[in-house]
Amino acid sequence: DAVLPVEEKEKEVELPLLTEAQLKLVEHAYRGDPNEILARKFNLNVSRRDLQTLAGLNWLNDEVINFYMNLIIERGKDSKWPKSYAFNTFFYTKLLKDGPQSLRRWTKRV
């Protein structure tokens, strides 16, 4: 008889509490005009509405994901972090719809 390994429960990671200043920043990001652009970088605009997808069990939108992936890529330019590359969230959809030849421009820098 084979003995199956016992699955270990994942340990919950305790996150540090936010400071008062950090809480105020979060509150500011969630309140106000949903169309206000809160971050502009990497040829992307992240609005308050985009950030509100981070609350609760909402689906993340593409702008938030693409912005975060670009932050990771940017961080990788520092020698103490590994270099990384991420495709836009529309990569797979474009691949399925138009085939690999349509992505030549997307993969040029990789």
VOFINU-761356 format. One record per atom (N, C-alpha, C): atom name; residue in one letter; x, y, z. Coordinates in Angstrom, 2 decimals. Each point is the difference from the previous one (the first is absolute). Layout:
atom atom->CA res->A u->X v->Y w->Z
...
# end
This chain:
atom atom->N res->D u->0.83 v->-1.19 w->0.00
atom atom->CA res->D u->-0.83 v->1.19 w->0.00
atom atom->C res->D u->0.87 v->1.25 w->0.00
atom atom->N res->A u->-0.32 v->0.90 w->-0.91
atom atom->CA res->A u->0.75 v->1.25 w->-0.08
atom atom->C res->A u->-0.55 v->0.98 w->1.04
atom atom->N res->V u->0.91 v->0.72 w->0.59
atom atom->CA res->V u->-0.40 v->1.01 w->0.98
atom atom->C res->V u->0.01 v->1.35 w->-0.70
atom atom->N res->L u->-1.14 v->0.66 w->0.03
atom atom->CA res->L u->-0.09 v->1.32 w->-0.61
atom atom->C res->L u->0.49 v->1.05 w->0.98
atom atom->N res->P u->0.71 v->1.00 w->-0.52
atom atom->CA res->P u->0.48 v->1.05 w->0.91
atom atom->C res->P u->-1.17 v->0.80 w->0.57
atom atom->N res->V u->0.15 v->0.40 w->1.22
atom atom->CA res->V u->-1.01 v->0.82 w->0.65
atom atom->C res->V u->0.20 v->1.44 w->-0.47
atom atom->N res->E u->-1.08 v->0.60 w->-0.47
atom atom->CA res->E u->0.11 v->1.38 w->-0.45
atom atom->C res->E u->0.18 v->0.91 w->1.20
atom atom->N res->E u->0.98 v->0.87 w->-0.12
atom atom->CA res->E u->0.23 v->0.95 w->1.07
atom atom->C res->E u->-0.88 v->1.22 w->-0.23
atom atom->N res->K u->-0.54 v->0.51 w->1.08
atom atom->CA res->K u->-0.79 v->1.22 w->-0.11
atom atom->C res->K u->0.95 v->1.17 w->-0.21
atom atom->N res->E u->-0.43 v->0.90 w->-0.87
atom atom->CA res->E u->0.80 v->1.20 w->-0.20
atom atom->C res->E u->-0.08 v->0.86 w->1.25
atom atom->N res->K u->1.15 v->0.50 w->0.39
atom atom->CA res->K u->0.01 v->0.89 w->1.16
atom atom->C res->K u->-0.49 v->1.37 w->-0.43
atom atom->N res->E u->-0.85 v->0.57 w->0.82
atom atom->CA res->E u->-0.47 v->1.35 w->-0.29
atom atom->C res->E u->1.12 v->0.99 w->0.29
atom atom->N res->V u->0.20 v->0.89 w->-0.93
atom atom->CA res->V u->1.02 v->1.02 w->0.16
atom atom->C res->V u->-0.65 v->1.23 w->0.61
atom atom->N res->E u->0.57 v->0.46 w->1.07
atom atom->CA res->E u->-0.53 v->1.22 w->0.61
atom atom->C res->E u->0.61 v->1.20 w->-0.69
atom atom->N res->L u->-0.87 v->0.84 w->-0.50
atom atom->CA res->L u->0.46 v->1.21 w->-0.67
atom atom->C res->L u->0.14 v->1.12 w->1.02
atom atom->N res->P u->0.96 v->0.88 w->-0.21
atom atom->CA res->P u->0.15 v->1.11 w->0.94
atom atom->C res->P u->-1.20 v->0.94 w->-0.08
atom atom->N res->L u->-0.33 v->0.61 w->1.11
atom atom->CA res->L u->-1.09 v->0.97 w->0.01
atom atom->C res->L u->0.44 v->1.28 w->-0.70
atom atom->N res->L u->-0.94 v->0.65 w->-0.64
atom atom->CA res->L u->0.30 v->1.27 w->-0.67
atom atom->C res->L u->0.11 v->1.12 w->1.03
atom atom->N res->T u->0.87 v->0.94 w->-0.29
atom atom->CA res->T u->0.12 v->1.17 w->0.86
atom atom->C res->T u->-1.18 v->0.93 w->-0.27
atom atom->N res->E u->-0.16 v->1.00 w->0.84
atom atom->CA res->E u->-1.07 v->0.99 w->-0.22
atom atom->C res->E u->0.16 v->0.68 w->-1.35
atom atom->N res->A u->1.23 v->0.35 w->-0.34
atom atom->CA res->A u->0.26 v->0.67 w->-1.29
atom atom->C res->A u->-0.36 v->-0.91 w->-1.16
atom atom->N res->Q u->0.34 v->-1.27 w->0.11
atom atom->CA res->Q u->-0.33 v->-0.96 w->-1.07
atom atom->C res->Q u->-1.51 v->-0.19 w->-0.11
atom atom->N res->L u->-0.68 v->-0.07 w->1.13
atom atom->CA res->L u->-1.46 v->-0.13 w->-0.01
atom atom->C res->L u->-0.66 v->1.19 w->-0.68
atom atom->N res->K u->0.54 v->1.20 w->0.24
atom atom->CA res->K u->-0.54 v->1.20 w->-0.64
atom atom->C res->K u->0.19 v->-0.05 w->-1.51
atom atom->N res->L u->1.15 v->-0.50 w->-0.45
atom atom->CA res->L u->0.25 v->-0.14 w->-1.43
atom atom->C res->L u->-0.99 v->-0.97 w->-0.64
atom atom->N res->V u->-0.24 v->-1.11 w->0.68
atom atom->CA res->V u->-0.95 v->-0.99 w->-0.52
atom atom->C res->V u->-1.39 v->0.60 w->-0.06
atom atom->N res->E u->-0.39 v->0.68 w->1.05
atom atom->CA res->E u->-1.33 v->0.62 w->0.03
atom atom->C res->E u->-0.15 v->1.02 w->-1.12
atom atom->N res->H u->1.03 v->0.80 w->-0.22
atom atom->CA res->H u->-0.03 v->0.99 w->-1.09
atom atom->C res->H u->-0.14 v->-0.69 w->-1.36
atom atom->N res->A u->0.68 v->-1.12 w->-0.16
atom atom->CA res->A u->-0.03 v->-0.71 w->-1.28
atom atom->C res->A u->-1.39 v->-0.56 w->-0.30
atom atom->N res->Y u->-0.77 v->-0.29 w->1.02
atom atom->CA res->Y u->-1.31 v->-0.62 w->-0.20
atom atom->C res->Y u->-1.15 v->1.00 w->-0.05
atom atom->N res->R u->0.21 v->1.21 w->0.47
atom atom->CA res->R u->-1.10 v->0.96 w->0.06
atom atom->C res->R u->0.21 v->1.13 w->-1.00
atom atom->N res->G u->-1.07 v->0.39 w->-0.64
atom atom->CA res->G u->0.08 v->1.10 w->-0.95
atom atom->C res->G u->-0.46 v->-0.42 w->-1.37
atom atom->N res->D u->0.32 v->0.82 w->-0.97
atom atom->CA res->D u->-0.41 v->-0.23 w->-1.38
atom atom->C res->D u->0.60 v->-1.30 w->-0.52
atom atom->N res->P u->-0.83 v->-0.97 w->-0.38
atom atom->CA res->P u->0.52 v->-1.29 w->-0.46
atom atom->C res->P u->0.83 v->0.10 w->-1.28
atom atom->N res->N u->-0.18 v->1.08 w->-0.75
atom atom->CA res->N u->0.74 v->0.16 w->-1.25
atom atom->C res->N u->1.33 v->0.73 w->0.17
atom atom->N res->E u->0.27 v->0.48 w->1.21
atom atom->CA res->E u->1.26 v->0.72 w->0.23
atom atom->C res->E u->1.18 v->-0.96 w->-0.18
atom atom->N res->I u->0.99 v->0.45 w->-0.75
atom atom->CA res->I u->1.20 v->-0.79 w->-0.23
atom atom->C res->I u->0.93 v->0.20 w->1.20
atom atom->N res->L u->0.34 v->-1.10 w->0.66
atom atom->CA res->L u->0.84 v->0.06 w->1.19
atom atom->C res->L u->1.46 v->-0.34 w->-0.29
atom atom->N res->A u->0.24 v->-0.69 w->-1.09
atom atom->CA res->A u->1.38 v->-0.36 w->-0.36
atom atom->C res->A u->0.13 v->-0.01 w->-1.51
atom atom->N res->R u->1.09 v->0.61 w->-0.48
atom atom->CA res->R u->0.33 v->0.00 w->-1.43
atom atom->C res->R u->1.45 v->-0.44 w->-0.14
atom atom->N res->K u->0.19 v->-1.14 w->-0.61
atom atom->CA res->K u->1.35 v->-0.49 w->-0.25
atom atom->C res->K u->-0.10 v->-1.18 w->-0.95
atom atom->N res->F u->1.08 v->-0.28 w->-0.71
atom atom->CA res->F u->0.07 v->-1.13 w->-0.93
atom atom->C res->F u->-1.05 v->0.11 w->-1.11
atom atom->N res->N u->-0.36 v->1.21 w->-0.38
atom atom->CA res->N u->-1.07 v->0.23 w->-0.97
atom atom->C res->N u->-1.34 v->-0.57 w->0.47
atom atom->N res->L u->-0.18 v->-0.06 w->1.30
atom atom->CA res->L u->-1.24 v->-0.49 w->0.59
atom atom->C res->L u->-0.55 v->1.05 w->0.95
atom atom->N res->N u->-1.30 v->0.06 w->0.09
atom atom->CA res->N u->-0.68 v->0.85 w->0.97
atom atom->C res->N u->-0.82 v->-0.88 w->0.92
atom atom->N res->V u->0.19 v->0.18 w->1.30
atom atom->CA res->V u->-0.79 v->-0.75 w->0.98
atom atom->C res->V u->-0.92 v->0.98 w->0.70
atom atom->N res->S u->-1.28 v->-0.24 w->-0.15
atom atom->CA res->S u->-1.00 v->0.88 w->0.60
atom atom->C res->S u->-0.44 v->-0.53 w->1.36
atom atom->N res->R u->-0.74 v->0.82 w->0.69
atom atom->CA res->R u->-0.56 v->-0.41 w->1.29
atom atom->C res->R u->-0.92 v->-1.21 w->-0.21
atom atom->N res->R u->-0.74 v->-0.01 w->-1.08
atom atom->CA res->R u->-0.88 v->-1.14 w->-0.30
atom atom->C res->R u->0.83 v->-1.29 w->-0.16
atom atom->N res->D u->1.16 v->0.13 w->-0.66
atom atom->CA res->D u->0.88 v->-1.16 w->-0.16
atom atom->C res->D u->0.45 v->-0.53 w->1.37
atom atom->N res->L u->0.41 v->0.91 w->0.87
atom atom->CA res->L u->0.46 v->-0.41 w->1.33
atom atom->C res->L u->-1.11 v->-0.62 w->0.83
atom atom->N res->Q u->-1.21 v->0.44 w->-0.22
atom atom->CA res->Q u->-1.12 v->-0.54 w->0.77
atom atom->C res->Q u->-0.25 v->-1.47 w->-0.31
atom atom->N res->T u->0.57 v->-0.51 w->-1.09
atom atom->CA res->T u->-0.13 v->-1.43 w->-0.28
atom atom->C res->T u->0.84 v->-0.83 w->0.97
atom atom->N res->L u->0.87 v->0.66 w->0.77
atom atom->CA res->L u->0.82 v->-0.72 w->0.98
atom atom->C res->L u->-0.77 v->-0.30 w->1.29
atom atom->N res->A u->-1.16 v->0.60 w->0.16
atom atom->CA res->A u->-0.79 v->-0.19 w->1.22
atom atom->C res->A u->-0.84 v->-1.28 w->-0.09
atom atom->N res->G u->-0.10 v->-0.68 w->1.10
atom atom->CA res->G u->-0.87 v->-1.17 w->0.07
atom atom->C res->G u->0.42 v->-1.11 w->-0.95
atom atom->N res->L u->-0.99 v->-0.68 w->-0.52
atom atom->CA res->L u->0.25 v->-1.13 w->-0.89
atom atom->C res->L u->-0.26 v->0.35 w->-1.46
atom atom->N res->N u->0.29 v->1.23 w->-0.37
atom atom->CA res->N u->-0.20 v->0.45 w->-1.38
atom atom->C res->N u->1.05 v->-0.60 w->-0.92
atom atom->N res->W u->-0.34 v->-0.06 w->-1.28
atom atom->CA res->W u->0.98 v->-0.35 w->-1.01
atom atom->C res->W u->0.92 v->1.19 w->-0.19
atom atom->N res->L u->1.29 v->-0.26 w->-0.10
atom atom->CA res->L u->0.93 v->1.09 w->-0.30
atom atom->C res->L u->-0.16 v->0.39 w->-1.45
atom atom->N res->N u->0.17 v->1.27 w->-0.28
atom atom->CA res->N u->-0.09 v->0.39 w->-1.40
atom atom->C res->N u->1.40 v->0.01 w->-0.62
atom atom->N res->D u->0.03 v->0.08 w->-1.31
atom atom->CA res->D u->1.25 v->-0.10 w->-0.75
atom atom->C res->D u->0.98 v->1.11 w->0.33
atom atom->N res->E u->-0.50 v->1.21 w->0.23
atom atom->CA res->E u->0.90 v->1.12 w->0.28
atom atom->C res->E u->0.80 v->-0.25 w->1.29
atom atom->N res->V u->-0.66 v->-0.50 w->1.02
atom atom->CA res->V u->0.68 v->-0.27 w->1.27
atom atom->C res->V u->1.05 v->-1.09 w->-0.19
atom atom->N res->I u->-0.35 v->-1.06 w->-0.68
atom atom->CA res->I u->0.94 v->-1.11 w->-0.22
atom atom->C res->I u->1.18 v->0.46 w->-0.85
atom atom->N res->N u->-0.27 v->0.68 w->-1.11
atom atom->CA res->N u->1.08 v->0.47 w->-0.87
atom atom->C res->N u->0.91 v->0.99 w->0.72
atom atom->N res->F u->-0.58 v->0.88 w->0.80
atom atom->CA res->F u->0.80 v->0.98 w->0.74
atom atom->C res->F u->0.91 v->-0.72 w->0.99
atom atom->N res->Y u->-0.55 v->-0.94 w->0.74
atom atom->CA res->Y u->0.80 v->-0.74 w->0.99
atom atom->C res->Y u->1.12 v->-0.79 w->-0.67
atom atom->N res->M u->-0.31 v->-0.65 w->-1.10
atom atom->CA res->M u->1.03 v->-0.76 w->-0.70
atom atom->C res->M u->1.12 v->0.92 w->-0.48
atom atom->N res->N u->-0.35 v->1.19 w->-0.44
atom atom->CA res->N u->1.02 v->0.96 w->-0.42
atom atom->C res->N u->0.83 v->0.49 w->1.19
atom atom->N res->L u->-0.61 v->0.10 w->1.17
atom atom->CA res->L u->0.78 v->0.36 w->1.20
atom atom->C res->L u->1.04 v->-1.08 w->0.30
atom atom->N res->I u->-0.38 v->-1.26 w->-0.16
atom atom->CA res->I u->0.94 v->-1.10 w->0.23
atom atom->C res->I u->1.13 v->0.04 w->-1.02
atom atom->N res->I u->-0.34 v->0.25 w->-1.25
atom atom->CA res->I u->1.02 v->0.10 w->-1.06
atom atom->C res->I u->0.96 v->1.15 w->0.32
atom atom->N res->E u->-0.56 v->1.13 w->0.40
atom atom->CA res->E u->0.81 v->1.18 w->0.34
atom atom->C res->E u->0.94 v->-0.31 w->1.17
atom atom->N res->R u->-0.53 v->-0.69 w->1.00
atom atom->CA res->R u->0.82 v->-0.36 w->1.16
atom atom->C res->R u->1.16 v->-0.91 w->-0.42
atom atom->N res->G u->-0.23 v->-0.85 w->-0.98
atom atom->CA res->G u->1.03 v->-0.92 w->-0.47
atom atom->C res->G u->1.17 v->0.68 w->-0.68
atom atom->N res->K u->-0.14 v->1.27 w->-0.30
atom atom->CA res->K u->1.12 v->0.75 w->-0.60
atom atom->C res->K u->1.08 v->0.31 w->1.03
atom atom->N res->D u->-0.35 v->-0.11 w->1.27
atom atom->CA res->D u->0.97 v->0.15 w->1.09
atom atom->C res->D u->0.73 v->-1.34 w->0.14
atom atom->N res->S u->1.29 v->0.04 w->0.14
atom atom->CA res->S u->0.80 v->-1.23 w->-0.01
atom atom->C res->S u->-0.30 v->-0.94 w->1.16
atom atom->N res->K u->-0.63 v->0.48 w->1.06
atom atom->CA res->K u->-0.27 v->-0.90 w->1.12
atom atom->C res->K u->-1.28 v->-0.82 w->-0.19
atom atom->N res->W u->-0.74 v->0.27 w->-1.06
atom atom->CA res->W u->-1.22 v->-0.75 w->-0.31
atom atom->C res->W u->0.16 v->-0.72 w->-1.33
atom atom->N res->P u->-0.64 v->-1.14 w->-0.16
atom atom->CA res->P u->0.11 v->-0.71 w->-1.29
atom atom->C res->P u->-0.72 v->0.76 w->-1.10
atom atom->N res->K u->0.57 v->-0.06 w->-1.21
atom atom->CA res->K u->-0.67 v->0.60 w->-1.14
atom atom->C res->K u->-1.24 v->-0.82 w->-0.32
atom atom->N res->S u->-1.01 v->0.68 w->-0.48
atom atom->CA res->S u->-1.23 v->-0.72 w->-0.35
atom atom->C res->S u->-0.65 v->0.67 w->-1.20
atom atom->N res->Y u->-0.92 v->-0.72 w->-0.59
atom atom->CA res->Y u->-0.77 v->0.52 w->-1.11
atom atom->C res->Y u->-1.41 v->-0.53 w->0.13
atom atom->N res->A u->-0.97 v->0.82 w->-0.32
atom atom->CA res->A u->-1.39 v->-0.43 w->0.05
atom atom->C res->A u->-0.72 v->0.54 w->-1.23
atom atom->N res->F u->-0.80 v->-0.83 w->-0.59
atom atom->CA res->F u->-0.81 v->0.45 w->-1.12
atom atom->C res->F u->-1.24 v->0.71 w->0.52
atom atom->N res->N u->-0.54 v->0.85 w->-0.81
atom atom->CA res->N u->-1.26 v->0.66 w->0.26
atom atom->C res->N u->-1.08 v->-1.05 w->0.20
atom atom->N res->T u->-1.01 v->0.32 w->0.78
atom atom->CA res->T u->-1.06 v->-0.97 w->0.28
atom atom->C res->T u->-0.80 v->-0.39 w->-1.24
atom atom->N res->F u->0.13 v->0.75 w->-1.06
atom atom->CA res->F u->-0.73 v->-0.31 w->-1.23
atom atom->C res->F u->0.80 v->-0.92 w->-0.93
atom atom->N res->F u->1.19 v->-0.40 w->0.43
atom atom->CA res->F u->0.88 v->-0.84 w->-0.83
atom atom->C res->F u->-0.69 v->-1.30 w->-0.43
atom atom->N res->Y u->-0.53 v->-0.72 w->0.95
atom atom->CA res->Y u->-0.59 v->-1.31 w->-0.30
atom atom->C res->Y u->-1.23 v->0.13 w->-0.90
atom atom->N res->T u->-0.83 v->1.00 w->0.28
atom atom->CA res->T u->-1.18 v->0.23 w->-0.84
atom atom->C res->T u->0.41 v->0.30 w->-1.43
atom atom->N res->K u->1.02 v->0.83 w->-0.15
atom atom->CA res->K u->0.50 v->0.34 w->-1.34
atom atom->C res->K u->0.58 v->-1.23 w->-0.69
atom atom->N res->L u->0.72 v->-0.82 w->0.75
atom atom->CA res->L u->0.58 v->-1.23 w->-0.54
atom atom->C res->L u->-1.10 v->-0.92 w->-0.54
atom atom->N res->L u->-1.04 v->-0.20 w->0.79
atom atom->CA res->L u->-1.09 v->-0.87 w->-0.43
atom atom->C res->L u->-0.77 v->0.56 w->-1.19
atom atom->N res->K u->-0.21 v->1.30 w->0.03
atom atom->CA res->K u->-0.82 v->0.64 w->-1.04
atom atom->C res->K u->0.75 v->0.13 w->-1.33
atom atom->N res->D u->1.25 v->0.47 w->0.06
atom atom->CA res->D u->0.72 v->0.36 w->-1.23
atom atom->C res->D u->1.22 v->-0.87 w->-0.30
atom atom->N res->G u->0.33 v->-0.92 w->0.89
atom atom->CA res->G u->1.13 v->-0.89 w->-0.25
atom atom->C res->G u->1.34 v->0.59 w->0.41
atom atom->N res->P u->1.03 v->-0.85 w->0.02
atom atom->CA res->P u->1.32 v->0.44 w->0.48
atom atom->C res->P u->0.64 v->1.09 w->-0.84
atom atom->N res->Q u->-0.28 v->0.03 w->-1.30
atom atom->CA res->Q u->0.61 v->1.02 w->-0.85
atom atom->C res->Q u->-0.43 v->1.41 w->0.41
atom atom->N res->S u->-1.16 v->0.12 w->0.63
atom atom->CA res->S u->-0.49 v->1.32 w->0.42
atom atom->C res->S u->0.75 v->0.53 w->1.21
atom atom->N res->L u->0.81 v->-0.83 w->0.63
atom atom->CA res->L u->0.68 v->0.41 w->1.23
atom atom->C res->L u->1.48 v->0.29 w->-0.20
atom atom->N res->R u->0.45 v->0.05 w->-1.23
atom atom->CA res->R u->1.42 v->0.25 w->-0.25
atom atom->C res->R u->0.48 v->1.28 w->0.66
atom atom->N res->R u->-0.79 v->1.04 w->-0.13
atom atom->CA res->R u->0.38 v->1.29 w->0.59
atom atom->C res->R u->0.04 v->-0.10 w->1.53
atom atom->N res->W u->-0.89 v->-0.80 w->0.57
atom atom->CA res->W u->-0.07 v->-0.15 w->1.45
atom atom->C res->W u->1.21 v->-0.74 w->0.55
atom atom->N res->T u->0.53 v->-0.92 w->-0.78
atom atom->CA res->T u->1.10 v->-0.84 w->0.49
atom atom->C res->T u->1.37 v->0.50 w->-0.46
atom atom->N res->K u->0.04 v->1.11 w->-0.68
atom atom->CA res->K u->1.23 v->0.54 w->-0.55
atom atom->C res->K u->1.05 v->0.28 w->1.09
atom atom->N res->R u->-0.42 v->0.50 w->1.15
atom atom->CA res->R u->0.93 v->0.38 w->1.07
atom atom->C res->R u->0.37 v->-1.15 w->0.93
atom atom->N res->V u->-0.62 v->-1.13 w->-0.16
atom atom->CA res->V u->0.22 v->-1.11 w->0.93
atom atom->C res->V u->1.25 v->-0.76 w->-0.37
# end
